[in-house]
């Protein structure tokens, strides 16, 4: 993470320590002629991390050129300080309350924010940015995390949403045909 209070909840040093390490690592590798890489480990929805903190981390990642392929969604594991915070909402080291993201949708949004460059995450990232009042990060600018929706995408979503509402609770007979007597029979399919 990059947000100080989240790093404190994780018992990690400030983000500047990572940045200094990364700079030194690449400088030394260049000096000795080796091509080695750092693969940062990111955890989404760790106790202490709010949606706004995940947005701040996503912005930091974009500016740092970090595009993780894998992100771990925080899951409580027995015996850890983080699990204690997850279940109690209290940091056992400070006895202060800690925000805990428990709603599946918010947890999914925090995870999607950390992989903002992946197109399949764009709808969730946009939703998170709108909820947090950060529409300034939706657009074509270099500071933006995701592009705006295309009008065509929005129309498709509206049509699907209306169709789902209209058909809620109805039986779907799309694979059946009516006989002359009005009875339903399964559609004949050809297998080639």
C-alpha positions as CSV (number, residue, x, y, z in Angstrom):
1,X,0.0,0.0,0.0
2,X,1.1,3.6,-0.1
3,X,-1.3,5.3,2.4
4,X,0.4,5.9,5.8
5,X,-2.4,4.8,8.1
6,X,-3.0,1.6,6.0
7,X,0.7,0.8,6.1
8,X,0.7,1.4,9.9
9,X,-2.2,-1.1,10.2
10,X,-0.1,-3.6,8.2
11,X,2.9,-2.9,10.4
12,X,4.8,-1.8,7.3
13,X,7.3,1.1,6.8
14,X,6.3,4.2,4.8
15,X,6.0,3.9,1.0
16,X,9.0,6.1,0.6
17,X,11.1,3.1,2.0
18,X,9.9,0.9,-0.9
19,X,10.5,3.7,-3.4
20,X,14.1,4.1,-2.1
21,X,14.7,0.4,-2.2
22,X,13.3,0.1,-5.8
23,X,15.5,3.0,-7.0
24,X,18.6,1.5,-5.4
25,X,17.7,-2.1,-6.6
26,X,17.4,-1.0,-10.3
27,X,20.5,1.3,-10.1
28,X,22.7,-1.6,-8.7
29,X,21.3,-4.1,-11.2
30,X,22.1,-1.7,-14.0
31,X,25.6,-1.2,-12.6
32,X,26.3,-5.0,-12.5
33,X,24.6,-5.6,-15.8
34,X,21.8,-7.9,-14.6
35,X,18.1,-7.8,-15.6
36,X,16.2,-8.5,-12.4
37,X,12.7,-7.3,-11.5
38,X,10.7,-6.5,-8.4
39,X,7.3,-8.0,-8.2
40,X,5.4,-6.0,-5.5
41,X,2.7,-7.9,-3.5
42,X,-0.5,-5.9,-3.2
43,X,-3.4,-6.6,-0.9
44,X,-6.8,-5.1,-1.5
45,X,-9.3,-4.4,1.3
46,X,-6.8,-4.9,4.2
47,X,-8.2,-3.6,7.5
48,X,-7.7,0.1,7.6
49,X,-8.2,0.6,3.9
50,X,-11.2,2.6,2.8
51,X,-12.3,3.0,-0.8
52,X,-10.6,6.4,-0.9
53,X,-7.3,4.8,0.2
54,X,-7.5,2.2,-2.6
55,X,-8.1,5.1,-5.1
56,X,-5.0,6.9,-3.7
57,X,-3.0,3.7,-4.1
58,X,-4.2,3.3,-7.7
59,X,-3.1,6.8,-8.5
60,X,0.3,6.2,-6.9
61,X,0.6,2.9,-8.9
62,X,-0.3,4.7,-12.1
63,X,2.3,7.4,-11.5
64,X,4.9,4.8,-10.6
65,X,4.2,2.7,-13.6
66,X,3.0,-0.3,-11.5
67,X,0.5,-2.6,-13.3
68,X,0.2,-5.7,-11.2
69,X,-1.2,-8.8,-12.9
70,X,-2.2,-10.3,-9.6
71,X,-3.7,-8.7,-6.5
72,X,-4.6,-10.5,-3.3
73,X,-7.9,-9.7,-1.8
74,X,-7.5,-9.7,2.0
75,X,-8.7,-12.9,3.6
76,X,-8.5,-13.4,7.4
77,X,-6.0,-16.1,8.4
78,X,-5.9,-17.5,11.9
79,X,-3.4,-15.9,14.4
80,X,-2.6,-12.8,12.5
81,X,-2.8,-9.2,13.7
82,X,-4.7,-8.3,10.6
83,X,-7.3,-11.0,11.3
84,X,-7.8,-9.6,14.8
85,X,-8.5,-6.2,13.2
86,X,-10.8,-7.7,10.6
87,X,-13.0,-9.3,13.2
88,X,-12.8,-6.8,16.0
89,X,-12.5,-3.5,14.1
90,X,-9.7,-2.6,16.6
91,X,-5.9,-2.4,16.1
92,X,-4.6,-4.5,19.0
93,X,-1.3,-2.5,19.0
94,X,-3.0,0.9,19.4
95,X,-6.4,-0.1,20.7
96,X,-7.8,2.4,18.2
97,X,-10.8,1.5,15.9
98,X,-9.9,0.5,12.4
99,X,-12.2,0.7,9.3
100,X,-12.9,-2.8,7.9
101,X,-14.4,-3.3,4.4
102,X,-16.9,-6.1,4.8
103,X,-19.3,-5.5,1.9
104,X,-18.4,-7.8,-1.1
105,X,-19.0,-5.0,-3.6
106,X,-16.7,-2.6,-1.8
107,X,-14.0,-5.3,-1.5
108,X,-14.4,-6.0,-5.2
109,X,-14.1,-2.3,-6.1
110,X,-10.9,-2.0,-4.0
111,X,-9.4,-5.0,-5.8
112,X,-10.5,-3.6,-9.2
113,X,-8.8,-0.3,-8.4
114,X,-5.5,-2.0,-7.9
115,X,-5.8,-3.5,-11.4
116,X,-7.3,-0.3,-13.0
117,X,-5.4,-1.0,-16.3
118,X,-7.3,-4.2,-16.9
119,X,-10.3,-3.4,-19.1
120,X,-12.6,-5.9,-17.5
121,X,-12.3,-3.9,-14.2
122,X,-13.2,-0.5,-15.8
123,X,-16.9,-0.6,-14.8
124,X,-16.1,-1.3,-11.2
125,X,-13.4,1.2,-11.1
126,X,-15.7,3.9,-12.6
127,X,-18.3,3.0,-10.0
128,X,-15.8,3.3,-7.2
129,X,-14.5,6.6,-8.5
130,X,-18.1,8.0,-8.7
131,X,-19.0,6.8,-5.2
132,X,-15.9,8.5,-3.9
133,X,-16.6,11.7,-5.8
134,X,-13.4,11.3,-7.9
135,X,-14.9,11.6,-11.4
136,X,-11.8,13.6,-12.2
137,X,-10.0,10.3,-12.6
138,X,-12.3,9.1,-15.4
139,X,-11.4,10.4,-18.8
140,X,-8.6,10.4,-21.4
141,X,-6.1,12.5,-19.5
142,X,-2.7,11.1,-18.4
143,X,-3.8,11.5,-14.8
144,X,-7.0,9.4,-15.4
145,X,-7.3,5.8,-14.2
146,X,-9.9,4.7,-16.7
147,X,-11.5,6.1,-19.9
148,X,-15.2,7.2,-19.9
149,X,-17.8,4.7,-21.0
150,X,-18.7,4.9,-24.6
151,X,-22.4,6.0,-25.2
152,X,-23.0,2.6,-26.9
153,X,-21.8,0.7,-23.7
154,X,-24.1,2.8,-21.5
155,X,-27.1,2.1,-23.8
156,X,-26.4,-1.6,-23.8
157,X,-26.2,-1.6,-20.0
158,X,-29.5,0.3,-19.7
159,X,-31.3,-2.1,-22.2
160,X,-30.0,-5.2,-20.3
161,X,-31.0,-3.7,-17.0
162,X,-34.5,-2.9,-18.2
163,X,-34.9,-6.4,-19.7
164,X,-33.8,-8.0,-16.4
165,X,-36.3,-5.8,-14.5
166,X,-39.1,-6.6,-17.0
167,X,-38.4,-10.4,-16.9
168,X,-37.8,-10.7,-13.2
169,X,-39.9,-13.6,-11.9
170,X,-41.0,-14.8,-15.4
171,X,-40.3,-18.2,-16.8
172,X,-38.1,-18.3,-19.9
173,X,-39.6,-20.5,-22.6
174,X,-37.0,-19.5,-25.2
175,X,-36.0,-23.2,-25.8
176,X,-39.6,-24.3,-26.3
177,X,-42.1,-24.0,-29.2
178,X,-45.8,-24.3,-29.1
179,X,-47.5,-27.1,-31.1
180,X,-50.8,-26.5,-33.0
181,X,-52.7,-27.6,-29.9
182,X,-51.0,-24.9,-27.9
183,X,-48.8,-27.3,-25.8
184,X,-45.2,-26.5,-25.4
185,X,-42.5,-28.8,-26.7
186,X,-38.7,-28.4,-26.8
187,X,-37.1,-26.8,-29.8
188,X,-35.4,-29.2,-32.2
189,X,-31.7,-28.5,-32.5
190,X,-29.5,-29.8,-35.2
191,X,-26.1,-31.2,-34.3
192,X,-23.6,-30.9,-37.1
